[in-house]
Amino acid sequence: MDVTSLFISGFAGLFGVAYFIYGKKQQHPVPMLAGAALCVIPYFIGNVWILLGVCAALLIVPFVIRVEL
């Protein structure tokens, strides 16, 4: 694991925890699931560019998919 992927993984985990806490407090499943995915996905993707793309997509998902309960 190089420094770039470690840096991206750290920021993904930081945003993942924030999304998860927000989704849990507001009882919105989409940010909560995106946050959990942001915390777990960096362990499984080794390529930096794919990791960056997947993390960027997961950061955008709660703004695109709005589920009102």
N, CA and C atoms as an extended XYZ file, in Angstrom:
207
Properties=species:S:1:pos:R:3:atomname:S:1:resname:S:1:resid:I:1 pbc="F F F"
N         0.857       -1.173        0.000 N   MET     1
C         0.000        0.000        0.000 CA  MET     1
C         0.900        1.231        0.000 C   MET     1
N         0.690        2.090       -0.965 N   ASP     2
C         1.506        3.293       -1.034 CA  ASP     2
C         0.834        4.443       -0.279 C   ASP     2
N         1.521        5.555       -0.236 N   VAL     3
C         1.064        6.697        0.557 CA  VAL     3
C        -0.224        7.282       -0.012 C   VAL     3
N        -0.370        7.304       -1.322 N   THR     4
C        -1.558        7.894       -1.936 CA  THR     4
C        -2.808        7.108       -1.576 C   THR     4
N        -2.762        5.792       -1.696 N   SER     5
C        -3.942        4.999       -1.361 CA  SER     5
C        -4.234        5.057        0.144 C   SER     5
N        -3.209        5.164        0.955 N   LEU     6
C        -3.413        5.308        2.387 CA  LEU     6
C        -4.088        6.641        2.713 C   LEU     6
N        -3.683        7.696        2.033 N   PHE     7
C        -4.270        9.023        2.199 CA  PHE     7
C        -5.737        9.020        1.768 C   PHE     7
N        -6.029        8.420        0.613 N   ILE     8
C        -7.404        8.342        0.114 CA  ILE     8
C        -8.256        7.494        1.058 C   ILE     8
N        -7.696        6.398        1.542 N   SER     9
C        -8.425        5.535        2.475 CA  SER     9
C        -8.746        6.267        3.771 C   SER     9
N        -7.829        7.078        4.244 N   GLY    10
C        -8.073        7.849        5.462 CA  GLY    10
C        -9.196        8.847        5.300 C   GLY    10
N        -9.193        9.564        4.178 N   PHE    11
C       -10.273       10.512        3.931 CA  PHE    11
C       -11.596        9.808        3.680 C   PHE    11
N       -11.561        8.662        3.006 N   ALA    12
C       -12.787        7.904        2.780 CA  ALA    12
C       -13.367        7.438        4.107 C   ALA    12
N       -12.522        6.975        4.999 N   GLY    13
C       -12.993        6.555        6.316 CA  GLY    13
C       -13.549        7.703        7.130 C   GLY    13
N       -12.907        8.857        7.029 N   LEU    14
C       -13.380       10.042        7.741 CA  LEU    14
C       -14.766       10.464        7.258 C   LEU    14
N       -14.927       10.563        5.940 N   PHE    15
C       -16.230       10.909        5.385 CA  PHE    15
C       -17.241        9.792        5.614 C   PHE    15
N       -16.780        8.543        5.606 N   GLY    16
C       -17.675        7.420        5.856 CA  GLY    16
C       -18.263        7.458        7.247 C   GLY    16
N       -17.448        7.751        8.238 N   VAL    17
C       -17.947        7.848        9.616 CA  VAL    17
C       -18.925        9.014        9.737 C   VAL    17
N       -18.614       10.124        9.090 N   ALA    18
C       -19.514       11.292        9.142 CA  ALA    18
C       -20.851       10.974        8.478 C   ALA    18
N       -20.826       10.330        7.309 N   TYR    19
C       -22.069        9.953        6.633 CA  TYR    19
C       -22.856        8.956        7.475 C   TYR    19
N       -22.165        7.999        8.070 N   PHE    20
C       -22.845        6.981        8.868 CA  PHE    20
C       -23.532        7.605       10.079 C   PHE    20
N       -22.841        8.489       10.780 N   ILE    21
C       -23.433        9.137       11.957 CA  ILE    21
C       -24.615       10.009       11.551 C   ILE    21
N       -24.463       10.748       10.446 N   TYR    22
C       -25.571       11.579        9.962 CA  TYR    22
C       -26.775       10.720        9.600 C   TYR    22
N       -26.547        9.634        8.861 N   GLY    23
C       -27.646        8.764        8.451 CA  GLY    23
C       -28.332        8.104        9.630 C   GLY    23
N       -27.559        7.749       10.637 N   LYS    24
C       -28.136        7.108       11.821 CA  LYS    24
C       -28.965        8.103       12.633 C   LYS    24
N       -28.461        9.326       12.798 N   LYS    25
C       -29.199       10.333       13.568 CA  LYS    25
C       -30.474       10.766       12.857 C   LYS    25
N       -30.398       10.946       11.540 N   GLN    26
C       -31.550       11.397       10.771 CA  GLN    26
C       -32.437       10.243       10.313 C   GLN    26
N       -32.028        9.021       10.568 N   GLN    27
C       -32.719        7.804       10.154 CA  GLN    27
C       -32.931        7.764        8.639 C   GLN    27
N       -31.862        8.090        7.914 N   HIS    28
C       -31.843        8.006        6.459 CA  HIS    28
C       -30.928        6.840        6.082 C   HIS    28
N       -31.448        5.850        5.377 N   PRO    29
C       -30.633        4.663        5.091 CA  PRO    29
C       -29.547        4.887        4.039 C   PRO    29
N       -29.770        5.778        3.081 N   VAL    30
C       -28.804        5.941        1.992 CA  VAL    30
C       -27.468        6.509        2.499 C   VAL    30
N       -27.446        7.605        3.265 N   PRO    31
C       -26.153        8.071        3.776 CA  PRO    31
C       -25.513        7.081        4.740 C   PRO    31
N       -26.327        6.353        5.492 N   MET    32
C       -25.776        5.392        6.427 CA  MET    32
C       -25.093        4.238        5.683 C   MET    32
N       -25.722        3.738        4.628 N   LEU    33
C       -25.114        2.660        3.847 CA  LEU    33
C       -23.904        3.147        3.061 C   LEU    33
N       -23.980        4.368        2.522 N   ALA    34
C       -22.827        4.920        1.806 CA  ALA    34
C       -21.656        5.132        2.759 C   ALA    34
N       -21.936        5.556        3.970 N   GLY    35
C       -20.882        5.734        4.963 CA  GLY    35
C       -20.237        4.422        5.354 C   GLY    35
N       -21.044        3.386        5.530 N   ALA    36
C       -20.491        2.073        5.849 CA  ALA    36
C       -19.645        1.550        4.697 C   ALA    36
N       -20.105        1.778        3.477 N   ALA    37
C       -19.336        1.343        2.304 CA  ALA    37
C       -18.023        2.115        2.192 C   ALA    37
N       -18.049        3.407        2.492 N   LEU    38
C       -16.823        4.202        2.434 CA  LEU    38
C       -15.801        3.741        3.470 C   LEU    38
N       -16.262        3.202        4.570 N   CYS    39
C       -15.333        2.695        5.586 CA  CYS    39
C       -14.739        1.350        5.209 C   CYS    39
N       -15.465        0.541        4.426 N   VAL    40
C       -15.048       -0.828        4.139 CA  VAL    40
C       -14.355       -0.967        2.782 C   VAL    40
N       -14.806       -0.244        1.781 N   ILE    41
C       -14.319       -0.394        0.404 CA  ILE    41
C       -12.796       -0.244        0.267 C   ILE    41
N       -12.132        0.695        0.943 N   PRO    42
C       -10.682        0.833        0.740 CA  PRO    42
C        -9.863       -0.416        1.079 C   PRO    42
N       -10.418       -1.313        1.883 N   TYR    43
C        -9.696       -2.549        2.203 CA  TYR    43
C        -9.639       -3.512        1.021 C   TYR    43
N       -10.560       -3.385        0.086 N   PHE    44
C       -10.685       -4.352       -0.987 CA  PHE    44
C       -10.175       -3.861       -2.340 C   PHE    44
N        -9.920       -2.573       -2.498 N   ILE    45
C        -9.480       -2.025       -3.779 CA  ILE    45
C        -8.035       -1.576       -3.650 C   ILE    45
N        -7.172       -2.112       -4.520 N   GLY    46
C        -5.753       -1.790       -4.450 CA  GLY    46
C        -5.316       -0.709       -5.420 C   GLY    46
N        -6.030       -0.560       -6.527 N   ASN    47
C        -5.682        0.437       -7.528 CA  ASN    47
C        -6.132        1.818       -7.067 C   ASN    47
N        -5.239        2.787       -7.130 N   VAL    48
C        -5.528        4.130       -6.617 CA  VAL    48
C        -6.630        4.813       -7.414 C   VAL    48
N        -6.606        4.703       -8.729 N   TRP    49
C        -7.585        5.393       -9.563 CA  TRP    49
C        -8.978        4.794       -9.407 C   TRP    49
N        -9.053        3.485       -9.303 N   ILE    50
C       -10.355        2.850       -9.087 CA  ILE    50
C       -10.877        3.210       -7.696 C   ILE    50
N        -9.995        3.204       -6.712 N   LEU    51
C       -10.380        3.581       -5.355 CA  LEU    51
C       -10.902        5.012       -5.313 C   LEU    51
N       -10.231        5.902       -5.991 N   LEU    52
C       -10.660        7.298       -6.035 CA  LEU    52
C       -12.022        7.437       -6.710 C   LEU    52
N       -12.230        6.719       -7.801 N   GLY    53
C       -13.513        6.777       -8.504 CA  GLY    53
C       -14.659        6.214       -7.681 C   GLY    53
N       -14.424        5.078       -7.044 N   VAL    54
C       -15.473        4.462       -6.226 CA  VAL    54
C       -15.802        5.338       -5.027 C   VAL    54
N       -14.791        5.884       -4.387 N   CYS    55
C       -15.027        6.760       -3.231 CA  CYS    55
C       -15.756        8.034       -3.643 C   CYS    55
N       -15.397        8.592       -4.786 N   ALA    56
C       -16.092        9.786       -5.272 CA  ALA    56
C       -17.553        9.469       -5.575 C   ALA    56
N       -17.801        8.311       -6.170 N   ALA    57
C       -19.182        7.916       -6.464 CA  ALA    57
C       -19.977        7.724       -5.176 C   ALA    57
N       -19.362        7.107       -4.182 N   LEU    58
C       -20.061        6.899       -2.912 CA  LEU    58
C       -20.296        8.210       -2.163 C   LEU    58
N       -19.433        9.186       -2.371 N   LEU    59
C       -19.653       10.490       -1.745 CA  LEU    59
C       -20.826       11.230       -2.392 C   LEU    59
N       -21.079       10.966       -3.668 N   ILE    60
C       -22.133       11.659       -4.404 CA  ILE    60
C       -23.490       10.987       -4.235 C   ILE    60
N       -23.503        9.680       -3.977 N   VAL    61
C       -24.746        8.906       -3.933 CA  VAL    61
C       -25.808        9.507       -3.009 C   VAL    61
N       -25.510        9.924       -1.775 N   PRO    62
C       -26.570       10.471       -0.921 CA  PRO    62
C       -27.202       11.754       -1.461 C   PRO    62
N       -26.502       12.472       -2.311 N   PHE    63
C       -27.076       13.695       -2.894 CA  PHE    63
C       -27.954       13.384       -4.097 C   PHE    63
N       -27.701       12.251       -4.745 N   VAL    64
C       -28.453       11.873       -5.934 CA  VAL    64
C       -29.703       11.081       -5.547 C   VAL    64
N       -29.524       10.133       -4.636 N   ILE    65
C       -30.640        9.288       -4.209 CA  ILE    65
C       -31.164        9.838       -2.892 C   ILE    65
N       -32.334       10.410       -2.947 N   ARG    66
C       -32.955       10.950       -1.740 CA  ARG    66
C       -34.183       10.111       -1.425 C   ARG    66
N       -34.128        9.406       -0.307 N   VAL    67
C       -35.231        8.556        0.124 CA  VAL    67
C       -35.842        9.194        1.353 C   VAL    67
N       -37.099        9.541        1.253 N   GLU    68
C       -37.812       10.113        2.390 CA  GLU    68
C       -38.618        9.009        3.053 C   GLU    68
N       -38.450        8.869        4.347 N   LEU    69
C       -39.202        7.842        5.084 CA  LEU    69
C       -40.330        8.451        5.859 C   LEU    69
